[in-house]
Amino acid sequence: MRITAMKMIAVGGFHRAKLIKKVRLKIYQPLFRLFCTNLNSLKAYKVLFYGTDALSEVTLNALNNNRLSPSPSKVVKSLDIVCIKTDCRVRRYAELHNLTVHTWPYDVPVGVYDVGIVVSFGHLIPSESILACKYGIINAHPSLLPRWRGAAPIFHTILNGDAETGVTITEVSAKKFDIGKIIMQEKFDVPEECSSKLLTDELSKIAAKLVLKTLENLPHYLELSYPQPSEGVTYARKIKPELGCINWEHPVLSIYRKFKAFDGFFEVFTFWKSMKVVVIEITSMNDVVEANVSKLVCDPVSPGFCHFHKKRKVLFVKCQDGWFGITVVKIPKRGKITALDFYNGFMSKEIPKNCYFFLNKNPS
């Protein structure tokens, strides 16, 4: 009897366990379905990307890698490209990876794309194209807007000596560059002696990260976007090649920043008589201080005066408030030469009072 009773109790317990399990399943099934629905709502978007240069290419690569990812949570379903007609890094990348390329100007067809993404494109996109995308078009801009709106924010960040910059994701406006609502921002501390090349590398990585983050919950972030403040607006106007010419009457720091800003993008140059001399490599400002050139050049000299330091093999040039050190230059026909070569080939044949760099090739 005891064994039978125990069996009945065990069987009864088993049935109660099954019953409890069924009840729990009934309770949790709706929650499970809701969870699955939320997973399915992680939308993969049909993206139209606008870009041209190295800054653009990093985000394009991140988007394409996401598109190719086997992950069920990927955010890019398809990826087409809009870029300029001439050869550029974005066009080369798109062709290498068999992506569809549309040449600018391009009228976006209605209902084909979910969202447009702009990174360093340089052309105003018409309102018809913005409206043709389901969620409009967003932009990754390499500054903390509203500071440095415009075509060349990274150059102006270096030229101005800003200690802080960053990346801003905005909604694209059809009327003006970089005035749309802010979706998100991330700050970046600019390292000392930072160049435009280094800053481009760092901000391009942040831009790619923020674009993907935005796509993870695009409707939500668009809903939370907010207008740019009216205070602190500055403009990063387009840099023209002729701005690379050095005015030796300017302070040393401004000339140093010009080299750091333009090097690798535009020539930084001066003139020896009528010959153009391109500055290729320079010394650090600390090296200039250690050289103490002012003690070596006793006579008063004007900005542009050249002094070759034989021990250090550096060409020092007088500026408004100090000296600027050059180690490698480029000249016509000979290409790159060291400061020592420049001294032997040109300066040593002149009397010191004639050893000057000028702002243009026709010095008065």
TAVENPE-V237237 format. One record per residue. PSI is psi in degrees with one decimal (none if undefined). Layout:
psi->PSI
psi->PSI
This chain:
psi->-43.5
psi->-39.8
psi->-43.5
psi->-44.5
psi->-42.0
psi->-40.2
psi->-42.8
psi->-42.0
psi->-43.6
psi->-44.7
psi->-41.8
psi->-40.7
psi->-38.3
psi->-44.0
psi->-37.6
psi->-40.5
psi->-43.5
psi->-40.0
psi->-45.3
psi->-41.2
psi->-41.8
psi->-42.4
psi->-44.5
psi->-41.2
psi->-41.1
psi->-36.2
psi->-43.6
psi->-13.9
psi->-46.8
psi->-39.1
psi->-38.7
psi->-42.5
psi->-38.4
psi->-41.6
psi->-44.0
psi->-38.3
psi->-42.2
psi->-37.1
psi->-41.9
psi->-22.2
psi->-5.5
psi->89.5
psi->139.8
psi->122.7
psi->149.9
psi->110.8
psi->138.7
psi->117.2
psi->132.9
psi->126.0
psi->175.3
psi->-46.7
psi->-163.5
psi->-38.9
psi->-42.3
psi->-41.8
psi->-34.6
psi->-44.4
psi->-40.8
psi->-42.7
psi->-40.8
psi->-41.0
psi->-41.9
psi->-39.7
psi->-38.2
psi->-41.2
psi->-39.5
psi->-8.6
psi->140.3
psi->-4.4
psi->135.3
psi->-14.6
psi->14.9
psi->154.9
psi->-5.2
psi->115.2
psi->-45.0
psi->159.0
psi->114.4
psi->159.7
psi->141.5
psi->125.2
psi->172.7
psi->163.3
psi->-39.4
psi->166.3
psi->134.4
psi->168.4
psi->-37.7
psi->-41.9
psi->-42.9
psi->-41.9
psi->-45.7
psi->-43.4
psi->-36.9
psi->-33.9
psi->16.2
psi->40.3
psi->146.3
psi->129.0
psi->128.5
psi->131.5
psi->132.5
psi->138.7
psi->145.2
psi->123.0
psi->112.5
psi->124.2
psi->145.4
psi->134.9
psi->2.2
psi->-37.5
psi->146.3
psi->-41.0
psi->145.6
psi->146.6
psi->125.8
psi->129.3
psi->112.2
psi->61.8
psi->-43.1
psi->10.6
psi->140.0
psi->128.8
psi->128.7
psi->154.3
psi->-33.0
psi->-38.7
psi->-36.2
psi->-46.3
psi->-22.6
psi->-23.0
psi->137.0
psi->-44.6
psi->17.9
psi->-156.7
psi->136.8
psi->159.1
psi->137.2
psi->112.9
psi->129.8
psi->60.4
psi->170.1
psi->85.0
psi->143.7
psi->10.1
psi->134.9
psi->55.7
psi->146.5
psi->-163.7
psi->-25.3
psi->57.6
psi->-36.4
psi->-43.2
psi->-46.0
psi->-29.8
psi->-44.2
psi->-45.0
psi->-35.4
psi->-13.3
psi->32.1
psi->137.4
psi->-18.5
psi->139.9
psi->-152.7
psi->-161.1
psi->138.3
psi->130.6
psi->123.1
psi->164.5
psi->140.0
psi->133.2
psi->143.8
psi->-18.7
psi->-41.8
psi->159.3
psi->137.2
psi->35.7
psi->-0.1
psi->170.2
psi->145.6
psi->128.6
psi->-47.5
psi->160.8
psi->153.6
psi->130.5
psi->155.9
psi->127.7
psi->124.3
psi->121.3
psi->154.8
psi->144.0
psi->26.7
psi->142.2
psi->166.8
psi->-35.2
psi->-46.5
psi->-43.9
psi->-37.6
psi->-44.3
psi->-45.0
psi->-45.0
psi->-28.5
psi->-35.9
psi->-40.7
psi->-42.0
psi->-45.6
psi->-43.1
psi->-45.0
psi->-35.6
psi->-46.2
psi->-38.8
psi->-41.0
psi->-41.9
psi->-21.7
psi->-27.6
psi->59.5
psi->-51.7
psi->-39.0
psi->-47.7
psi->-35.3
psi->-38.4
psi->-32.0
psi->-0.5
psi->154.8
psi->152.9
psi->151.0
psi->145.1
psi->151.6
psi->-17.0
psi->150.3
psi->18.4
psi->126.2
psi->160.7
psi->130.0
psi->86.8
psi->155.6
psi->138.4
psi->127.9
psi->147.9
psi->-34.8
psi->-17.5
psi->-10.1
psi->-8.9
psi->132.0
psi->128.8
psi->107.2
psi->-8.1
psi->-3.3
psi->162.9
psi->152.7
psi->-44.6
psi->-40.0
psi->-35.1
psi->-40.5
psi->-43.8
psi->-36.0
psi->-43.9
psi->-44.6
psi->-32.8
psi->-42.0
psi->-24.4
psi->126.3
psi->-11.2
psi->-46.4
psi->152.7
psi->136.9
psi->119.2
psi->166.8
psi->-174.1
psi->133.8
psi->105.2
psi->-115.3
psi->6.0
psi->130.1
psi->130.4
psi->117.1
psi->129.3
psi->123.2
psi->-45.9
psi->144.4
psi->169.0
psi->166.4
psi->162.2
psi->-30.8
psi->-38.8
psi->-36.7
psi->-43.3
psi->-43.7
psi->-31.0
psi->-26.6
psi->54.7
psi->-31.4
psi->-29.7
psi->-21.8
psi->-28.6
psi->97.7
psi->-38.5
psi->147.7
psi->132.9
psi->158.4
psi->162.0
psi->136.3
psi->-13.2
psi->137.0
psi->131.3
psi->124.9
psi->122.9
psi->105.0
psi->-35.3
psi->-45.1
psi->-14.8
psi->45.9
psi->138.0
psi->113.1
psi->137.0
psi->132.3
psi->133.6
psi->-171.7
psi->-43.2
psi->21.1
psi->-148.9
psi->150.3
psi->126.9
psi->130.7
psi->135.2
psi->-26.1
psi->136.9
psi->170.1
psi->131.6
psi->159.5
psi->143.7
psi->-35.2
psi->-19.4
psi->-144.2
psi->132.9
psi->157.1
psi->167.5
psi->-35.8
psi->-43.9
psi->-39.7
psi->-40.8
psi->-48.6
psi->-37.1
psi->-23.7
psi->-56.1
psi->-37.9
psi->-17.3
psi->-0.3
psi->154.5
psi->148.8
psi->-37.1
psi->-13.0
psi->3.0
psi->83.0
psi->144.6
psi->147.9
psi->165.1
psi->-26.9
psi->174.7
psi->1.6
psi->67.8
psi->139.4
psi->none
